Amino acid sequence: MWERFSYYGMRGLLMLYLSKTAMEGGLGIDAASASLIYGYFTGFVYLTPIIGGWLADKYIGQRRAILIGGLTMALGQFFLFMQPTLSTEGALFGLPWPTLLGLLLLILGNGFFKPNISTIVGKLYEQGDPRRDAAFTIFYMGINTGAFLAPWYAVILPRICLLLKPW
């Protein structure tokens, strides 16, 4: 749930952050380029689990892949969060290096985490055990809850707690 909460909270604000002017707290990238960056980010988020699942199956195992993916995504979120305080020299593709690095780490981490967490849930119970269906139901309820609440909290909490714009 928290991984999806983090992902959808950030993704819901990414386009705004990329396209808002610097005076409004954004990066000031034109709408066409921001849409392209957003599209590439989303595309790679859905492509990398193929590679991450294969690497986990062949070399590192599901548990290690989940750990690597979770830590990598946390580091990616950290770079996105810290971007305003870090040097922005050396922009690439119109993005300051902390933003680009943060997005790349989120893509990479998602590739390791997403395909393997479902596999671990499936291994909790034997095929045919009624608890297995219940485990997947709870698992996907958590994912959907995180995906539903994240955009709301990503906008509301910064304004209430920190009196900040969320992007």
Phi and psi in radians as a Rosetta constraint file:
Dihedral C 1 N 2 CA 2 C 2 CIRCULARHARMONIC -1.245 0.35
Dihedral N 2 CA 2 C 2 N 3 CIRCULARHARMONIC -0.545 0.35
Dihedral C 2 N 3 CA 3 C 3 CIRCULARHARMONIC -1.133 0.35
Dihedral N 3 CA 3 C 3 N 4 CIRCULARHARMONIC -0.783 0.35
Dihedral C 3 N 4 CA 4 C 4 CIRCULARHARMONIC -1.211 0.35
Dihedral N 4 CA 4 C 4 N 5 CIRCULARHARMONIC -0.628 0.35
Dihedral C 4 N 5 CA 5 C 5 CIRCULARHARMONIC -1.015 0.35
Dihedral N 5 CA 5 C 5 N 6 CIRCULARHARMONIC -0.840 0.35
Dihedral C 5 N 6 CA 6 C 6 CIRCULARHARMONIC -1.092 0.35
Dihedral N 6 CA 6 C 6 N 7 CIRCULARHARMONIC -0.808 0.35
Dihedral C 6 N 7 CA 7 C 7 CIRCULARHARMONIC -1.130 0.35
Dihedral N 7 CA 7 C 7 N 8 CIRCULARHARMONIC -0.906 0.35
Dihedral C 7 N 8 CA 8 C 8 CIRCULARHARMONIC -1.243 0.35
Dihedral N 8 CA 8 C 8 N 9 CIRCULARHARMONIC -0.517 0.35
Dihedral C 8 N 9 CA 9 C 9 CIRCULARHARMONIC -1.111 0.35
Dihedral N 9 CA 9 C 9 N 10 CIRCULARHARMONIC -0.766 0.35
Dihedral C 9 N 10 CA 10 C 10 CIRCULARHARMONIC -1.245 0.35
Dihedral N 10 CA 10 C 10 N 11 CIRCULARHARMONIC -0.771 0.35
Dihedral C 10 N 11 CA 11 C 11 CIRCULARHARMONIC -1.115 0.35
Dihedral N 11 CA 11 C 11 N 12 CIRCULARHARMONIC -0.603 0.35
Dihedral C 11 N 12 CA 12 C 12 CIRCULARHARMONIC -1.129 0.35
Dihedral N 12 CA 12 C 12 N 13 CIRCULARHARMONIC -0.456 0.35
Dihedral C 12 N 13 CA 13 C 13 CIRCULARHARMONIC -1.811 0.35
Dihedral N 13 CA 13 C 13 N 14 CIRCULARHARMONIC -0.160 0.35
Dihedral C 13 N 14 CA 14 C 14 CIRCULARHARMONIC -1.025 0.35
Dihedral N 14 CA 14 C 14 N 15 CIRCULARHARMONIC -0.839 0.35
Dihedral C 14 N 15 CA 15 C 15 CIRCULARHARMONIC -1.087 0.35
Dihedral N 15 CA 15 C 15 N 16 CIRCULARHARMONIC -0.716 0.35
Dihedral C 15 N 16 CA 16 C 16 CIRCULARHARMONIC -1.115 0.35
Dihedral N 16 CA 16 C 16 N 17 CIRCULARHARMONIC -0.768 0.35
Dihedral C 16 N 17 CA 17 C 17 CIRCULARHARMONIC -1.093 0.35
Dihedral N 17 CA 17 C 17 N 18 CIRCULARHARMONIC -0.721 0.35
Dihedral C 17 N 18 CA 18 C 18 CIRCULARHARMONIC -1.187 0.35
Dihedral N 18 CA 18 C 18 N 19 CIRCULARHARMONIC -0.680 0.35
Dihedral C 18 N 19 CA 19 C 19 CIRCULARHARMONIC -1.683 0.35
Dihedral N 19 CA 19 C 19 N 20 CIRCULARHARMONIC -0.336 0.35
Dihedral C 19 N 20 CA 20 C 20 CIRCULARHARMONIC -1.182 0.35
Dihedral N 20 CA 20 C 20 N 21 CIRCULARHARMONIC 2.627 0.35
Dihedral C 20 N 21 CA 21 C 21 CIRCULARHARMONIC -1.226 0.35
Dihedral N 21 CA 21 C 21 N 22 CIRCULARHARMONIC 2.877 0.35
Dihedral C 21 N 22 CA 22 C 22 CIRCULARHARMONIC -1.086 0.35
Dihedral N 22 CA 22 C 22 N 23 CIRCULARHARMONIC -0.591 0.35
Dihedral C 22 N 23 CA 23 C 23 CIRCULARHARMONIC -1.141 0.35
Dihedral N 23 CA 23 C 23 N 24 CIRCULARHARMONIC -0.472 0.35
Dihedral C 23 N 24 CA 24 C 24 CIRCULARHARMONIC -1.623 0.35
Dihedral N 24 CA 24 C 24 N 25 CIRCULARHARMONIC 0.075 0.35
Dihedral C 24 N 25 CA 25 C 25 CIRCULARHARMONIC 1.631 0.35
Dihedral N 25 CA 25 C 25 N 26 CIRCULARHARMONIC 0.145 0.35
Dihedral C 25 N 26 CA 26 C 26 CIRCULARHARMONIC -1.851 0.35
Dihedral N 26 CA 26 C 26 N 27 CIRCULARHARMONIC -2.901 0.35
Dihedral C 26 N 27 CA 27 C 27 CIRCULARHARMONIC -1.696 0.35
Dihedral N 27 CA 27 C 27 N 28 CIRCULARHARMONIC -0.252 0.35
Dihedral C 27 N 28 CA 28 C 28 CIRCULARHARMONIC 1.275 0.35
Dihedral N 28 CA 28 C 28 N 29 CIRCULARHARMONIC 0.492 0.35
Dihedral C 28 N 29 CA 29 C 29 CIRCULARHARMONIC -1.437 0.35
Dihedral N 29 CA 29 C 29 N 30 CIRCULARHARMONIC 2.450 0.35
Dihedral C 29 N 30 CA 30 C 30 CIRCULARHARMONIC -1.077 0.35
Dihedral N 30 CA 30 C 30 N 31 CIRCULARHARMONIC 2.721 0.35
Dihedral C 30 N 31 CA 31 C 31 CIRCULARHARMONIC -1.040 0.35
Dihedral N 31 CA 31 C 31 N 32 CIRCULARHARMONIC -0.678 0.35
Dihedral C 31 N 32 CA 32 C 32 CIRCULARHARMONIC -1.141 0.35
Dihedral N 32 CA 32 C 32 N 33 CIRCULARHARMONIC -0.793 0.35
Dihedral C 32 N 33 CA 33 C 33 CIRCULARHARMONIC -1.174 0.35
Dihedral N 33 CA 33 C 33 N 34 CIRCULARHARMONIC -0.687 0.35
Dihedral C 33 N 34 CA 34 C 34 CIRCULARHARMONIC -1.098 0.35
Dihedral N 34 CA 34 C 34 N 35 CIRCULARHARMONIC -0.703 0.35
Dihedral C 34 N 35 CA 35 C 35 CIRCULARHARMONIC -1.130 0.35
Dihedral N 35 CA 35 C 35 N 36 CIRCULARHARMONIC -0.676 0.35
Dihedral C 35 N 36 CA 36 C 36 CIRCULARHARMONIC -1.129 0.35
Dihedral N 36 CA 36 C 36 N 37 CIRCULARHARMONIC -0.793 0.35
Dihedral C 36 N 37 CA 37 C 37 CIRCULARHARMONIC -1.069 0.35
Dihedral N 37 CA 37 C 37 N 38 CIRCULARHARMONIC -0.791 0.35
Dihedral C 37 N 38 CA 38 C 38 CIRCULARHARMONIC -1.073 0.35
Dihedral N 38 CA 38 C 38 N 39 CIRCULARHARMONIC -0.745 0.35
Dihedral C 38 N 39 CA 39 C 39 CIRCULARHARMONIC -1.125 0.35
Dihedral N 39 CA 39 C 39 N 40 CIRCULARHARMONIC -0.773 0.35
Dihedral C 39 N 40 CA 40 C 40 CIRCULARHARMONIC -1.107 0.35
Dihedral N 40 CA 40 C 40 N 41 CIRCULARHARMONIC -0.755 0.35
Dihedral C 40 N 41 CA 41 C 41 CIRCULARHARMONIC -1.016 0.35
Dihedral N 41 CA 41 C 41 N 42 CIRCULARHARMONIC -0.895 0.35
Dihedral C 41 N 42 CA 42 C 42 CIRCULARHARMONIC -1.110 0.35
Dihedral N 42 CA 42 C 42 N 43 CIRCULARHARMONIC -0.720 0.35
Dihedral C 42 N 43 CA 43 C 43 CIRCULARHARMONIC -1.075 0.35
Dihedral N 43 CA 43 C 43 N 44 CIRCULARHARMONIC -0.798 0.35
Dihedral C 43 N 44 CA 44 C 44 CIRCULARHARMONIC -1.218 0.35
Dihedral N 44 CA 44 C 44 N 45 CIRCULARHARMONIC -0.530 0.35
Dihedral C 44 N 45 CA 45 C 45 CIRCULARHARMONIC -1.072 0.35
Dihedral N 45 CA 45 C 45 N 46 CIRCULARHARMONIC -0.621 0.35
Dihedral C 45 N 46 CA 46 C 46 CIRCULARHARMONIC -1.538 0.35
Dihedral N 46 CA 46 C 46 N 47 CIRCULARHARMONIC -0.268 0.35
Dihedral C 46 N 47 CA 47 C 47 CIRCULARHARMONIC -1.557 0.35
Dihedral N 47 CA 47 C 47 N 48 CIRCULARHARMONIC -0.707 0.35
Dihedral C 47 N 48 CA 48 C 48 CIRCULARHARMONIC -1.130 0.35
Dihedral N 48 CA 48 C 48 N 49 CIRCULARHARMONIC -0.440 0.35
Dihedral C 48 N 49 CA 49 C 49 CIRCULARHARMONIC -1.052 0.35
Dihedral N 49 CA 49 C 49 N 50 CIRCULARHARMONIC -0.427 0.35
Dihedral C 49 N 50 CA 50 C 50 CIRCULARHARMONIC -1.103 0.35
Dihedral N 50 CA 50 C 50 N 51 CIRCULARHARMONIC -0.804 0.35
Dihedral C 50 N 51 CA 51 C 51 CIRCULARHARMONIC -1.225 0.35
Dihedral N 51 CA 51 C 51 N 52 CIRCULARHARMONIC -0.763 0.35
Dihedral C 51 N 52 CA 52 C 52 CIRCULARHARMONIC -1.095 0.35
Dihedral N 52 CA 52 C 52 N 53 CIRCULARHARMONIC -0.679 0.35
Dihedral C 52 N 53 CA 53 C 53 CIRCULARHARMONIC -1.155 0.35
Dihedral N 53 CA 53 C 53 N 54 CIRCULARHARMONIC -0.727 0.35
Dihedral C 53 N 54 CA 54 C 54 CIRCULARHARMONIC -1.122 0.35
Dihedral N 54 CA 54 C 54 N 55 CIRCULARHARMONIC -0.797 0.35
Dihedral C 54 N 55 CA 55 C 55 CIRCULARHARMONIC -1.080 0.35
Dihedral N 55 CA 55 C 55 N 56 CIRCULARHARMONIC -0.685 0.35
Dihedral C 55 N 56 CA 56 C 56 CIRCULARHARMONIC -1.154 0.35
Dihedral N 56 CA 56 C 56 N 57 CIRCULARHARMONIC -0.742 0.35
Dihedral C 56 N 57 CA 57 C 57 CIRCULARHARMONIC -1.148 0.35
Dihedral N 57 CA 57 C 57 N 58 CIRCULARHARMONIC -0.700 0.35
Dihedral C 57 N 58 CA 58 C 58 CIRCULARHARMONIC -1.562 0.35
Dihedral N 58 CA 58 C 58 N 59 CIRCULARHARMONIC -0.592 0.35
Dihedral C 58 N 59 CA 59 C 59 CIRCULARHARMONIC -2.231 0.35
Dihedral N 59 CA 59 C 59 N 60 CIRCULARHARMONIC -0.869 0.35
Dihedral C 59 N 60 CA 60 C 60 CIRCULARHARMONIC -1.887 0.35
Dihedral N 60 CA 60 C 60 N 61 CIRCULARHARMONIC -0.257 0.35
Dihedral C 60 N 61 CA 61 C 61 CIRCULARHARMONIC 1.491 0.35
Dihedral N 61 CA 61 C 61 N 62 CIRCULARHARMONIC 2.753 0.35
Dihedral C 61 N 62 CA 62 C 62 CIRCULARHARMONIC -1.186 0.35
Dihedral N 62 CA 62 C 62 N 63 CIRCULARHARMONIC -0.762 0.35
Dihedral C 62 N 63 CA 63 C 63 CIRCULARHARMONIC -1.102 0.35
Dihedral N 63 CA 63 C 63 N 64 CIRCULARHARMONIC -0.780 0.35
Dihedral C 63 N 64 CA 64 C 64 CIRCULARHARMONIC -1.150 0.35
Dihedral N 64 CA 64 C 64 N 65 CIRCULARHARMONIC -0.667 0.35
Dihedral C 64 N 65 CA 65 C 65 CIRCULARHARMONIC -1.110 0.35
Dihedral N 65 CA 65 C 65 N 66 CIRCULARHARMONIC -0.702 0.35
Dihedral C 65 N 66 CA 66 C 66 CIRCULARHARMONIC -1.119 0.35
Dihedral N 66 CA 66 C 66 N 67 CIRCULARHARMONIC -0.749 0.35
Dihedral C 66 N 67 CA 67 C 67 CIRCULARHARMONIC -1.103 0.35
Dihedral N 67 CA 67 C 67 N 68 CIRCULARHARMONIC -0.830 0.35
Dihedral C 67 N 68 CA 68 C 68 CIRCULARHARMONIC -1.051 0.35
Dihedral N 68 CA 68 C 68 N 69 CIRCULARHARMONIC -0.801 0.35
Dihedral C 68 N 69 CA 69 C 69 CIRCULARHARMONIC -1.105 0.35
Dihedral N 69 CA 69 C 69 N 70 CIRCULARHARMONIC -0.782 0.35
Dihedral C 69 N 70 CA 70 C 70 CIRCULARHARMONIC -1.103 0.35
Dihedral N 70 CA 70 C 70 N 71 CIRCULARHARMONIC -0.783 0.35
Dihedral C 70 N 71 CA 71 C 71 CIRCULARHARMONIC -1.171 0.35
Dihedral N 71 CA 71 C 71 N 72 CIRCULARHARMONIC -0.671 0.35
Dihedral C 71 N 72 CA 72 C 72 CIRCULARHARMONIC -1.152 0.35
Dihedral N 72 CA 72 C 72 N 73 CIRCULARHARMONIC -0.731 0.35
Dihedral C 72 N 73 CA 73 C 73 CIRCULARHARMONIC -1.158 0.35
Dihedral N 73 CA 73 C 73 N 74 CIRCULARHARMONIC -0.668 0.35
Dihedral C 73 N 74 CA 74 C 74 CIRCULARHARMONIC -1.090 0.35
Dihedral N 74 CA 74 C 74 N 75 CIRCULARHARMONIC -0.723 0.35
Dihedral C 74 N 75 CA 75 C 75 CIRCULARHARMONIC -1.135 0.35
Dihedral N 75 CA 75 C 75 N 76 CIRCULARHARMONIC -0.677 0.35
Dihedral C 75 N 76 CA 76 C 76 CIRCULARHARMONIC -1.088 0.35
Dihedral N 76 CA 76 C 76 N 77 CIRCULARHARMONIC -0.781 0.35
Dihedral C 76 N 77 CA 77 C 77 CIRCULARHARMONIC -1.111 0.35
Dihedral N 77 CA 77 C 77 N 78 CIRCULARHARMONIC -0.640 0.35
Dihedral C 77 N 78 CA 78 C 78 CIRCULARHARMONIC -1.066 0.35
Dihedral N 78 CA 78 C 78 N 79 CIRCULARHARMONIC -0.804 0.35
Dihedral C 78 N 79 CA 79 C 79 CIRCULARHARMONIC -1.123 0.35
Dihedral N 79 CA 79 C 79 N 80 CIRCULARHARMONIC -0.664 0.35
Dihedral C 79 N 80 CA 80 C 80 CIRCULARHARMONIC -1.142 0.35
Dihedral N 80 CA 80 C 80 N 81 CIRCULARHARMONIC -0.711 0.35
Dihedral C 80 N 81 CA 81 C 81 CIRCULARHARMONIC -1.157 0.35
Dihedral N 81 CA 81 C 81 N 82 CIRCULARHARMONIC -0.698 0.35
Dihedral C 81 N 82 CA 82 C 82 CIRCULARHARMONIC -1.511 0.35
Dihedral N 82 CA 82 C 82 N 83 CIRCULARHARMONIC -0.084 0.35
Dihedral C 82 N 83 CA 83 C 83 CIRCULARHARMONIC -0.891 0.35
Dihedral N 83 CA 83 C 83 N 84 CIRCULARHARMONIC -0.752 0.35
Dihedral C 83 N 84 CA 84 C 84 CIRCULARHARMONIC -1.105 0.35
Dihedral N 84 CA 84 C 84 N 85 CIRCULARHARMONIC -0.415 0.35
Dihedral C 84 N 85 CA 85 C 85 CIRCULARHARMONIC -1.669 0.35
Dihedral N 85 CA 85 C 85 N 86 CIRCULARHARMONIC -0.182 0.35
Dihedral C 85 N 86 CA 86 C 86 CIRCULARHARMONIC -1.690 0.35
Dihedral N 86 CA 86 C 86 N 87 CIRCULARHARMONIC 2.768 0.35
Dihedral C 86 N 87 CA 87 C 87 CIRCULARHARMONIC -1.074 0.35
Dihedral N 87 CA 87 C 87 N 88 CIRCULARHARMONIC 2.363 0.35
Dihedral C 87 N 88 CA 88 C 88 CIRCULARHARMONIC -1.850 0.35
Dihedral N 88 CA 88 C 88 N 89 CIRCULARHARMONIC 0.224 0.35
Dihedral C 88 N 89 CA 89 C 89 CIRCULARHARMONIC -1.232 0.35
Dihedral N 89 CA 89 C 89 N 90 CIRCULARHARMONIC 2.651 0.35
Dihedral C 89 N 90 CA 90 C 90 CIRCULARHARMONIC 1.460 0.35
Dihedral N 90 CA 90 C 90 N 91 CIRCULARHARMONIC 0.653 0.35
Dihedral C 90 N 91 CA 91 C 91 CIRCULARHARMONIC -1.140 0.35
Dihedral N 91 CA 91 C 91 N 92 CIRCULARHARMONIC 2.507 0.35
Dihedral C 91 N 92 CA 92 C 92 CIRCULARHARMONIC -2.275 0.35
Dihedral N 92 CA 92 C 92 N 93 CIRCULARHARMONIC 2.329 0.35
Dihedral C 92 N 93 CA 93 C 93 CIRCULARHARMONIC 1.017 0.35
Dihedral N 93 CA 93 C 93 N 94 CIRCULARHARMONIC 0.502 0.35
Dihedral C 93 N 94 CA 94 C 94 CIRCULARHARMONIC 1.388 0.35
Dihedral N 94 CA 94 C 94 N 95 CIRCULARHARMONIC 0.059 0.35
Dihedral C 94 N 95 CA 95 C 95 CIRCULARHARMONIC -1.899 0.35
Dihedral N 95 CA 95 C 95 N 96 CIRCULARHARMONIC 2.391 0.35
Dihedral C 95 N 96 CA 96 C 96 CIRCULARHARMONIC -1.067 0.35
Dihedral N 96 CA 96 C 96 N 97 CIRCULARHARMONIC 2.612 0.35
Dihedral C 96 N 97 CA 97 C 97 CIRCULARHARMONIC -1.002 0.35
Dihedral N 97 CA 97 C 97 N 98 CIRCULARHARMONIC -0.643 0.35
Dihedral C 97 N 98 CA 98 C 98 CIRCULARHARMONIC -1.139 0.35
Dihedral N 98 CA 98 C 98 N 99 CIRCULARHARMONIC -0.617 0.35
Dihedral C 98 N 99 CA 99 C 99 CIRCULARHARMONIC -1.201 0.35
Dihedral N 99 CA 99 C 99 N 100 CIRCULARHARMONIC -0.809 0.35
Dihedral C 99 N 100 CA 100 C 100 CIRCULARHARMONIC -1.077 0.35
Dihedral N 100 CA 100 C 100 N 101 CIRCULARHARMONIC -0.801 0.35
Dihedral C 100 N 101 CA 101 C 101 CIRCULARHARMONIC -1.099 0.35
Dihedral N 101 CA 101 C 101 N 102 CIRCULARHARMONIC -0.726 0.35
Dihedral C 101 N 102 CA 102 C 102 CIRCULARHARMONIC -1.058 0.35
Dihedral N 102 CA 102 C 102 N 103 CIRCULARHARMONIC -0.789 0.35
Dihedral C 102 N 103 CA 103 C 103 CIRCULARHARMONIC -1.151 0.35
Dihedral N 103 CA 103 C 103 N 104 CIRCULARHARMONIC -0.713 0.35
Dihedral C 103 N 104 CA 104 C 104 CIRCULARHARMONIC -1.116 0.35
Dihedral N 104 CA 104 C 104 N 105 CIRCULARHARMONIC -0.711 0.35
Dihedral C 104 N 105 CA 105 C 105 CIRCULARHARMONIC -1.163 0.35
Dihedral N 105 CA 105 C 105 N 106 CIRCULARHARMONIC -0.638 0.35
Dihedral C 105 N 106 CA 106 C 106 CIRCULARHARMONIC -1.121 0.35
Dihedral N 106 CA 106 C 106 N 107 CIRCULARHARMONIC -0.722 0.35
Dihedral C 106 N 107 CA 107 C 107 CIRCULARHARMONIC -1.093 0.35
Dihedral N 107 CA 107 C 107 N 108 CIRCULARHARMONIC -0.868 0.35
Dihedral C 107 N 108 CA 108 C 108 CIRCULARHARMONIC -1.090 0.35
Dihedral N 108 CA 108 C 108 N 109 CIRCULARHARMONIC -0.825 0.35
Dihedral C 108 N 109 CA 109 C 109 CIRCULARHARMONIC -1.086 0.35
Dihedral N 109 CA 109 C 109 N 110 CIRCULARHARMONIC -0.720 0.35
Dihedral C 109 N 110 CA 110 C 110 CIRCULARHARMONIC -1.065 0.35
Dihedral N 110 CA 110 C 110 N 111 CIRCULARHARMONIC -0.664 0.35
Dihedral C 110 N 111 CA 111 C 111 CIRCULARHARMONIC -1.062 0.35
Dihedral N 111 CA 111 C 111 N 112 CIRCULARHARMONIC -0.615 0.35
Dihedral C 111 N 112 CA 112 C 112 CIRCULARHARMONIC -1.446 0.35
Dihedral N 112 CA 112 C 112 N 113 CIRCULARHARMONIC -0.648 0.35
Dihedral C 112 N 113 CA 113 C 113 CIRCULARHARMONIC -1.375 0.35
Dihedral N 113 CA 113 C 113 N 114 CIRCULARHARMONIC -0.926 0.35
Dihedral C 113 N 114 CA 114 C 114 CIRCULARHARMONIC -1.026 0.35
Dihedral N 114 CA 114 C 114 N 115 CIRCULARHARMONIC -0.849 0.35
Dihedral C 114 N 115 CA 115 C 115 CIRCULARHARMONIC -1.274 0.35
Dihedral N 115 CA 115 C 115 N 116 CIRCULARHARMONIC -0.397 0.35
Dihedral C 115 N 116 CA 116 C 116 CIRCULARHARMONIC -1.609 0.35
Dihedral N 116 CA 116 C 116 N 117 CIRCULARHARMONIC -0.441 0.35
Dihedral C 116 N 117 CA 117 C 117 CIRCULARHARMONIC -1.187 0.35
Dihedral N 117 CA 117 C 117 N 118 CIRCULARHARMONIC -0.657 0.35
Dihedral C 117 N 118 CA 118 C 118 CIRCULARHARMONIC -1.149 0.35
Dihedral N 118 CA 118 C 118 N 119 CIRCULARHARMONIC -0.646 0.35
Dihedral C 118 N 119 CA 119 C 119 CIRCULARHARMONIC -1.105 0.35
Dihedral N 119 CA 119 C 119 N 120 CIRCULARHARMONIC -0.729 0.35
Dihedral C 119 N 120 CA 120 C 120 CIRCULARHARMONIC -1.114 0.35
Dihedral N 120 CA 120 C 120 N 121 CIRCULARHARMONIC -0.735 0.35
Dihedral C 120 N 121 CA 121 C 121 CIRCULARHARMONIC -1.060 0.35
Dihedral N 121 CA 121 C 121 N 122 CIRCULARHARMONIC -0.731 0.35
Dihedral C 121 N 122 CA 122 C 122 CIRCULARHARMONIC -1.123 0.35
Dihedral N 122 CA 122 C 122 N 123 CIRCULARHARMONIC -0.495 0.35
Dihedral C 122 N 123 CA 123 C 123 CIRCULARHARMONIC -1.444 0.35
Dihedral N 123 CA 123 C 123 N 124 CIRCULARHARMONIC -0.130 0.35
Dihedral C 123 N 124 CA 124 C 124 CIRCULARHARMONIC -1.127 0.35
Dihedral N 124 CA 124 C 124 N 125 CIRCULARHARMONIC -0.636 0.35
Dihedral C 124 N 125 CA 125 C 125 CIRCULARHARMONIC -2.302 0.35
Dihedral N 125 CA 125 C 125 N 126 CIRCULARHARMONIC 2.657 0.35
Dihedral C 125 N 126 CA 126 C 126 CIRCULARHARMONIC -1.180 0.35
Dihedral N 126 CA 126 C 126 N 127 CIRCULARHARMONIC 2.713 0.35
Dihedral C 126 N 127 CA 127 C 127 CIRCULARHARMONIC -1.007 0.35
Dihedral N 127 CA 127 C 127 N 128 CIRCULARHARMONIC 2.310 0.35
Dihedral C 127 N 128 CA 128 C 128 CIRCULARHARMONIC 1.629 0.35
Dihedral N 128 CA 128 C 128 N 129 CIRCULARHARMONIC -0.261 0.35
Dihedral C 128 N 129 CA 129 C 129 CIRCULARHARMONIC -1.256 0.35
Dihedral N 129 CA 129 C 129 N 130 CIRCULARHARMONIC 2.202 0.35
Dihedral C 129 N 130 CA 130 C 130 CIRCULARHARMONIC -1.086 0.35
Dihedral N 130 CA 130 C 130 N 131 CIRCULARHARMONIC -0.399 0.35
Dihedral C 130 N 131 CA 131 C 131 CIRCULARHARMONIC -1.202 0.35
Dihedral N 131 CA 131 C 131 N 132 CIRCULARHARMONIC -0.385 0.35
Dihedral C 131 N 132 CA 132 C 132 CIRCULARHARMONIC -1.129 0.35
Dihedral N 132 CA 132 C 132 N 133 CIRCULARHARMONIC -0.804 0.35
Dihedral C 132 N 133 CA 133 C 133 CIRCULARHARMONIC -1.072 0.35
Dihedral N 133 CA 133 C 133 N 134 CIRCULARHARMONIC -0.704 0.35
Dihedral C 133 N 134 CA 134 C 134 CIRCULARHARMONIC -1.120 0.35
Dihedral N 134 CA 134 C 134 N 135 CIRCULARHARMONIC -0.679 0.35
Dihedral C 134 N 135 CA 135 C 135 CIRCULARHARMONIC -1.103 0.35
Dihedral N 135 CA 135 C 135 N 136 CIRCULARHARMONIC -0.773 0.35
Dihedral C 135 N 136 CA 136 C 136 CIRCULARHARMONIC -1.179 0.35
Dihedral N 136 CA 136 C 136 N 137 CIRCULARHARMONIC -0.612 0.35
Dihedral C 136 N 137 CA 137 C 137 CIRCULARHARMONIC -1.089 0.35
Dihedral N 137 CA 137 C 137 N 138 CIRCULARHARMONIC -0.822 0.35
Dihedral C 137 N 138 CA 138 C 138 CIRCULARHARMONIC -1.111 0.35
Dihedral N 138 CA 138 C 138 N 139 CIRCULARHARMONIC -0.749 0.35
Dihedral C 138 N 139 CA 139 C 139 CIRCULARHARMONIC -1.021 0.35
Dihedral N 139 CA 139 C 139 N 140 CIRCULARHARMONIC -0.873 0.35
Dihedral C 139 N 140 CA 140 C 140 CIRCULARHARMONIC -1.292 0.35
Dihedral N 140 CA 140 C 140 N 141 CIRCULARHARMONIC -0.468 0.35
Dihedral C 140 N 141 CA 141 C 141 CIRCULARHARMONIC -1.114 0.35
Dihedral N 141 CA 141 C 141 N 142 CIRCULARHARMONIC -0.716 0.35
Dihedral C 141 N 142 CA 142 C 142 CIRCULARHARMONIC -1.102 0.35
Dihedral N 142 CA 142 C 142 N 143 CIRCULARHARMONIC -0.747 0.35
Dihedral C 142 N 143 CA 143 C 143 CIRCULARHARMONIC -1.068 0.35
Dihedral N 143 CA 143 C 143 N 144 CIRCULARHARMONIC -0.844 0.35
Dihedral C 143 N 144 CA 144 C 144 CIRCULARHARMONIC -1.181 0.35
Dihedral N 144 CA 144 C 144 N 145 CIRCULARHARMONIC -0.616 0.35
Dihedral C 144 N 145 CA 145 C 145 CIRCULARHARMONIC -1.114 0.35
Dihedral N 145 CA 145 C 145 N 146 CIRCULARHARMONIC -0.810 0.35
Dihedral C 145 N 146 CA 146 C 146 CIRCULARHARMONIC -1.076 0.35
Dihedral N 146 CA 146 C 146 N 147 CIRCULARHARMONIC -0.733 0.35
Dihedral C 146 N 147 CA 147 C 147 CIRCULARHARMONIC -1.165 0.35
Dihedral N 147 CA 147 C 147 N 148 CIRCULARHARMONIC -0.591 0.35
Dihedral C 147 N 148 CA 148 C 148 CIRCULARHARMONIC -1.311 0.35
Dihedral N 148 CA 148 C 148 N 149 CIRCULARHARMONIC -0.785 0.35
Dihedral C 148 N 149 CA 149 C 149 CIRCULARHARMONIC -1.383 0.35
Dihedral N 149 CA 149 C 149 N 150 CIRCULARHARMONIC -0.505 0.35
Dihedral C 149 N 150 CA 150 C 150 CIRCULARHARMONIC -0.972 0.35
Dihedral N 150 CA 150 C 150 N 151 CIRCULARHARMONIC -0.900 0.35
Dihedral C 150 N 151 CA 151 C 151 CIRCULARHARMONIC -1.053 0.35
Dihedral N 151 CA 151 C 151 N 152 CIRCULARHARMONIC -0.606 0.35
Dihedral C 151 N 152 CA 152 C 152 CIRCULARHARMONIC -1.185 0.35
Dihedral N 152 CA 152 C 152 N 153 CIRCULARHARMONIC -0.868 0.35
Dihedral C 152 N 153 CA 153 C 153 CIRCULARHARMONIC -1.205 0.35
Dihedral N 153 CA 153 C 153 N 154 CIRCULARHARMONIC -0.555 0.35
Dihedral C 153 N 154 CA 154 C 154 CIRCULARHARMONIC -1.129 0.35
Dihedral N 154 CA 154 C 154 N 155 CIRCULARHARMONIC -0.463 0.35
Dihedral C 154 N 155 CA 155 C 155 CIRCULARHARMONIC -1.616 0.35
Dihedral N 155 CA 155 C 155 N 156 CIRCULARHARMONIC -0.735 0.35
Dihedral C 155 N 156 CA 156 C 156 CIRCULARHARMONIC -1.330 0.35
Dihedral N 156 CA 156 C 156 N 157 CIRCULARHARMONIC -0.850 0.35
Dihedral C 156 N 157 CA 157 C 157 CIRCULARHARMONIC -1.052 0.35
Dihedral N 157 CA 157 C 157 N 158 CIRCULARHARMONIC -0.806 0.35
Dihedral C 157 N 158 CA 158 C 158 CIRCULARHARMONIC -1.058 0.35
Dihedral N 158 CA 158 C 158 N 159 CIRCULARHARMONIC -0.607 0.35
Dihedral C 158 N 159 CA 159 C 159 CIRCULARHARMONIC -1.238 0.35
Dihedral N 159 CA 159 C 159 N 160 CIRCULARHARMONIC -0.675 0.35
Dihedral C 159 N 160 CA 160 C 160 CIRCULARHARMONIC -1.340 0.35
Dihedral N 160 CA 160 C 160 N 161 CIRCULARHARMONIC -0.895 0.35
Dihedral C 160 N 161 CA 161 C 161 CIRCULARHARMONIC -1.366 0.35
Dihedral N 161 CA 161 C 161 N 162 CIRCULARHARMONIC -0.716 0.35
Dihedral C 161 N 162 CA 162 C 162 CIRCULARHARMONIC -1.994 0.35
Dihedral N 162 CA 162 C 162 N 163 CIRCULARHARMONIC -0.077 0.35
Dihedral C 162 N 163 CA 163 C 163 CIRCULARHARMONIC 0.958 0.35
Dihedral N 163 CA 163 C 163 N 164 CIRCULARHARMONIC 0.712 0.35
Dihedral C 163 N 164 CA 164 C 164 CIRCULARHARMONIC -2.030 0.35
Dihedral N 164 CA 164 C 164 N 165 CIRCULARHARMONIC 2.781 0.35
Dihedral C 164 N 165 CA 165 C 165 CIRCULARHARMONIC -1.337 0.35
Dihedral N 165 CA 165 C 165 N 166 CIRCULARHARMONIC 2.480 0.35
Dihedral C 165 N 166 CA 166 C 166 CIRCULARHARMONIC -1.301 0.35
Dihedral N 166 CA 166 C 166 N 167 CIRCULARHARMONIC -0.133 0.35
